[in-house]
Amino acid sequence: MLENILYGASGVENGLIRGIVGVIATLLFVSLNVLFLIWLERKIIARIHVRYGPNRAGRYGMLQPIADMIKLLTKESIVPKDADKITYNTAPWVAFLFALLPAAAIGIATGLISTNISVGLLYIVAVSSLSTIAVIMAGWGSNNKYSLLGAMRTAAQSLSYEMPLVLSMIGIVAIVGSLNTQNIVAAQSHAWLGIIPKWFIFYQPLAFVVFFSAVVAEMGRIPFDLQESESELVAGFHTEYGGMKFAMFMFAEYTHLVVGSALVVTLFFGGWYLPVVSGIFANMGYINYIVQIAIFVAKMYVIIFILIWIRGTLTRTRINKMLSFGWKTLLPLALINIVITGVILSL
């Protein structure tokens, strides 16, 4: 079995294989999804706006991301005269790295996870907050007032939404008794009457509302994309970036979309388990892995579609209202959910 190859033996050889395979698999999974999502989001939003979207490069415009990538790779790299050159040039790569790190502790099937650590959820929370550093580096290094304002907004936004995001997970951790993402998915692998899934969205609906809202804010997507609101700050923290450096920020943004959606599926929608279907293929070896991956990706794309739908429908909120929503609404709701969960578990 594949998990036996990656995790079954001990020693340097097995650890080295696991590390190399895990890094390559994570990069491929995220990169391929990002390339597809760039096209998919443009097409979906175009349909919402009653227009066509990309339809020139390739059939249905599917080669448009490749054309855009070639364009960005061949553009001249311009550095502002008074920029802090080291900080300015480093920020895009740091942004991409920090966006990718949480994916290491999120599995897409039983045993198919880059880093199967016992404190996986704690690791995800810790490294996901680092992305703010890259944004502040970009805003400060650019020596542009609009970029700096966008970076400061990101810092304020992170403070107001990371606390509800973390607190909303406590109910799930209390129920499962583990921070390991594989164990969290396994705890949702049962069903009422064999067909109704025992997912945590049914056990923790209030936590889901808080977590989903906080994840949208963490991604910096509409209605919470205040760090790059073009109507106020030109392009926010990446105003002075172009070419490949801008492409890295764009890649990091879509990586956040993939990783955030995968985390929502892992915590609240049973990961790769689906009643009836999972039972049918449970003892079919590698076919079971393919089915599990397909289930996980399908659920992930449902969440992504909802996020794209939100972007194409809602308007951007004001910065003061956004921060007030985080501190005065989501934080109290997260605390109330912890109290309710604690009372129920103590009965």
C-alpha positions in Angstrom: 0.0 0.0 0.0 1.2 3.5 -0.7 1.0 4.7 2.9 3.2 1.7 3.9 5.9 2.9 1.4 5.8 6.4 2.7 5.2 5.8 6.4 5.6 2.2 7.2 9.4 1.8 7.6 11.7 3.8 9.8 15.1 5.1 8.9 16.8 7.8 6.8 15.9 6.2 3.4 12.2 6.1 4.1 12.3 9.6 5.6 14.1 11.0 2.6 11.7 9.3 0.1 8.7 10.6 2.1 10.1 14.2 2.1 11.0 14.3 -1.6 7.7 12.7 -2.7 5.7 14.9 -0.3 7.3 18.1 -1.6 7.0 17.2 -5.2 3.4 16.0 -4.8 2.4 19.1 -2.9 3.9 21.4 -5.5 2.3 19.6 -8.4 -1.1 19.4 -6.7 -1.2 23.1 -5.8 0.4 24.3 -9.1 -1.9 22.4 -11.4 -4.9 23.6 -9.4 -3.7 27.2 -9.4 -3.3 27.2 -13.2 -6.8 25.7 -13.7 -8.3 28.1 -11.2 -7.0 31.2 -12.9 -9.0 30.2 -15.9 -12.0 28.9 -14.0 -12.5 32.0 -11.9 -12.3 34.3 -14.9 -14.9 32.2 -16.8 -17.3 31.9 -13.8 -17.2 35.6 -13.0 -17.6 36.4 -16.7 -20.8 34.3 -16.7 -22.1 36.0 -13.6 -21.5 39.3 -15.3 -23.1 38.0 -18.5 -20.0 38.1 -20.7 -17.6 35.5 -22.2 -14.3 35.8 -20.4 -11.1 34.5 -21.9 -12.0 32.8 -25.3 -9.1 33.4 -27.6 -6.1 31.3 -26.5 -7.0 27.7 -27.0 -10.5 26.1 -26.9 -12.8 28.0 -24.5 -9.7 30.1 -23.6 -8.1 27.3 -21.6 -4.6 28.3 -22.7 -5.0 31.8 -21.4 -3.2 31.1 -18.1 -0.2 29.8 -20.2 -0.3 32.9 -22.4 -0.4 35.1 -19.3 2.5 33.3 -17.8 4.6 33.6 -20.9 3.8 37.4 -21.0 4.8 37.9 -17.3 8.0 35.8 -17.7 9.2 37.9 -20.6 8.4 41.4 -19.1 11.2 43.6 -17.9 11.8 43.5 -14.2 11.7 47.1 -12.9 12.7 48.0 -9.4 11.6 51.5 -8.0 14.5 53.8 -7.6 14.1 54.4 -3.8 12.9 50.9 -3.0 14.6 48.7 -0.4 15.9 46.3 -3.0 16.6 43.3 -0.9 13.2 43.4 0.8 11.4 44.4 -2.4 12.9 41.5 -4.4 12.5 38.9 -1.6 8.8 39.6 -0.8 7.2 37.8 -3.7 9.1 34.5 -3.1 8.5 34.7 0.6 4.7 35.2 -0.1 4.6 32.1 -2.3 6.6 30.0 0.2 4.4 30.9 3.2 1.2 30.3 1.2 2.4 26.8 0.3 3.6 25.7 3.8 0.2 24.9 5.3 -0.5 22.4 2.5 2.2 20.1 3.9 -0.1 19.1 6.8 -3.3 18.7 4.8 -4.0 15.2 3.3 -6.0 14.4 0.2 -6.5 10.7 1.0 -5.7 8.2 3.8 -2.0 8.4 4.3 -1.4 10.8 1.4 -0.1 13.7 3.3 3.4 15.4 3.1 3.8 15.8 6.9 1.6 13.6 9.1 2.4 15.3 12.4 0.3 14.9 15.6 0.0 18.7 15.9 -0.9 19.3 12.2 -3.7 21.8 12.9 -1.4 23.8 15.2 1.2 23.8 12.5 -1.3 25.0 9.9 -2.4 27.9 12.1 1.2 28.9 12.9 2.6 29.0 9.3 -0.5 30.4 7.7 -0.2 33.6 9.8 3.3 34.1 8.4 2.0 35.3 5.0 1.3 38.7 6.6 5.1 39.2 6.9 5.5 38.9 3.1 2.8 41.5 2.5 4.4 43.9 5.0 7.8 43.3 3.3 6.2 44.2 -0.1 4.5 47.3 1.3 7.6 48.6 3.1 10.2 47.6 0.4 8.3 49.3 -2.4 8.6 52.8 -0.8 5.1 53.6 -2.0 2.5 55.1 0.3 -0.3 53.1 -1.3 1.6 49.9 -0.9 2.4 50.6 2.7 -1.3 51.4 3.5 -2.3 48.1 1.9 0.3 46.3 4.0 -0.9 47.9 7.2 -4.4 47.0 6.4 -3.3 43.4 6.0 -1.7 43.5 9.5 -4.9 44.9 11.1 -7.1 42.4 9.2 -5.0 39.5 10.3 -5.2 40.5 14.0 -9.0 40.7 13.8 -9.6 37.5 12.0 -7.0 35.0 13.1 -8.3 34.9 16.7 -11.9 33.9 15.6 -10.4 31.4 13.1 -8.3 29.6 15.7 -11.0 29.7 18.3 -13.6 28.2 15.9 -11.4 25.1 15.6 -11.3 24.4 19.3 -14.8 22.7 19.3 -13.6 20.2 16.6 -10.4 19.5 18.5 -12.3 18.9 21.7 -14.7 16.5 20.0 -11.9 14.5 18.2 -9.3 14.8 20.9 -6.5 15.3 18.4 -4.8 18.0 16.3 -3.9 15.6 13.6 -5.8 16.3 10.3 -5.9 12.6 9.4 -7.6 11.9 12.7 -10.1 14.8 12.2 -11.1 13.3 8.8 -11.4 9.8 10.2 -13.7 11.1 13.0 -16.1 12.1 10.2 -16.1 8.8 8.4 -19.3 7.5 9.8 -23.0 8.1 8.8 -26.4 8.1 10.3 -28.6 5.3 8.7 -25.6 4.7 6.4 -26.3 7.6 4.2 -26.3 10.9 6.2 -22.7 11.9 6.8 -21.5 12.7 10.3 -19.6 15.7 9.2 -18.6 18.5 11.6 -20.6 21.1 9.7 -23.7 19.4 11.4 -22.0 19.2 14.8 -20.4 22.6 14.6 -22.6 24.9 12.4 -21.7 28.0 14.3 -18.0 27.2 14.1 -18.3 26.7 10.4 -19.9 30.2 9.9 -17.1 31.8 11.9 -14.3 29.7 10.3 -15.5 30.3 6.7 -15.9 34.0 7.2 -12.4 34.2 8.8 -10.9 32.1 6.0 -12.3 34.5 3.4 -10.7 37.4 5.2 -7.4 35.5 5.6 -7.4 34.9 1.8 -8.0 38.6 1.2 -10.9 38.0 -1.1 -14.0 40.0 -1.7 -15.7 41.3 0.4 -12.6 41.5 2.6 -9.9 42.4 0.0 -9.1 45.7 1.6 -5.3 45.3 1.3 -5.4 45.6 -2.5 -8.6 47.6 -3.1 -8.0 49.2 -6.5 -10.6 51.9 -5.9 -8.7 53.3 -3.0 -5.0 52.0 -3.1 -4.3 51.6 -6.8 -3.3 47.9 -6.3 -2.5 47.9 -2.6 0.7 46.2 -1.4 1.8 45.0 -4.9 1.3 48.3 -6.7 5.0 48.6 -7.6 5.3 45.0 -8.8 5.2 43.7 -12.4 6.4 40.8 -14.4 7.4 37.6 -12.6 7.3 39.2 -9.2 3.6 40.1 -9.7 3.0 36.6 -11.0 4.4 35.2 -7.7 2.0 37.3 -5.6 -0.8 36.1 -7.9 0.3 32.5 -7.5 0.4 32.9 -3.8 -3.2 34.3 -3.8 -4.5 31.3 -5.6 -2.5 29.0 -3.4 -4.3 30.5 -0.4 -7.5 29.7 -2.2 -6.6 26.1 -2.8 -5.2 25.5 0.7 -8.0 27.4 2.5 -10.7 25.4 0.6 -8.9 22.1 1.3 -8.8 23.0 5.0 -12.5 23.8 5.1 -13.2 20.3 3.5 -10.9 18.6 6.0 -12.4 20.2 9.1 -16.1 20.4 8.2 -17.0 18.2 5.2 -15.4 14.8 6.0 -12.3 15.2 3.8 -12.1 12.3 1.4 -15.0 10.3 2.9 -18.5 10.1 1.4 -21.2 7.8 2.6 -21.9 4.7 0.5 -19.2 5.6 -2.1 -16.3 5.3 0.4 -17.7 2.0 1.7 -17.9 0.5 -1.8 -14.3 1.2 -2.7 -12.8 0.7 0.8 -11.0 -2.6 0.1 -9.9 -1.9 -3.5 -6.3 -0.8 -2.9 -5.1 1.9 -5.3 -8.6 2.4 -6.8 -9.7 3.4 -3.3 -6.9 6.1 -3.3 -8.1 7.4 -6.6 -11.7 7.6 -5.4 -10.7 9.3 -2.2 -8.7 11.9 -4.1 -11.6 12.5 -6.5 -14.0 13.0 -3.6 -11.7 15.4 -1.8 -11.0 17.5 -5.0 -14.7 17.5 -5.8 -15.6 18.9 -2.4 -12.7 21.4 -2.6 -14.0 22.7 -5.9 -17.5 23.1 -4.5 -16.0 25.4 -1.8 -13.9 27.2 -4.4 -17.0 27.8 -6.6 -18.8 29.3 -3.6 -15.9 31.6 -3.0 -15.8 32.7 -6.6 -19.6 33.2 -6.5 -19.2 35.4 -3.5 -16.5 37.4 -5.3 -18.7 37.9 -8.4 -21.8 38.9 -6.3 -20.8 40.9 -3.2 -19.3 44.3 -3.0 -16.2 45.3 -1.0 -16.9 46.4 2.6 -15.3 49.3 4.4 -12.2 48.7 6.5 -13.8 49.9 9.7 -16.8 47.7 9.2 -14.6 44.7 8.3 -12.6 45.1 11.5 -15.7 45.6 13.6 -17.2 42.5 12.1 -14.1 40.5 13.2 -13.9 41.8 16.7 -17.6 42.4 17.6 -19.3 39.5 15.8 -17.0 36.6 14.9 -14.9 36.6 18.1 -18.0 36.5 20.4 -19.6 33.8 18.2 -16.4 31.7 18.4 -16.4 32.0 22.2 -20.1 31.1 22.4 -19.4 28.0 20.3 -16.6 26.9 22.7 -19.0 27.3 25.7 -21.8 25.3 23.9 -19.4 22.5 22.9 -17.9 22.3 26.3 -21.4 22.0 28.0 -22.5 19.3 25.5 -19.3 17.3 25.9 -19.6 17.5 29.7 -23.1 16.1 29.8 
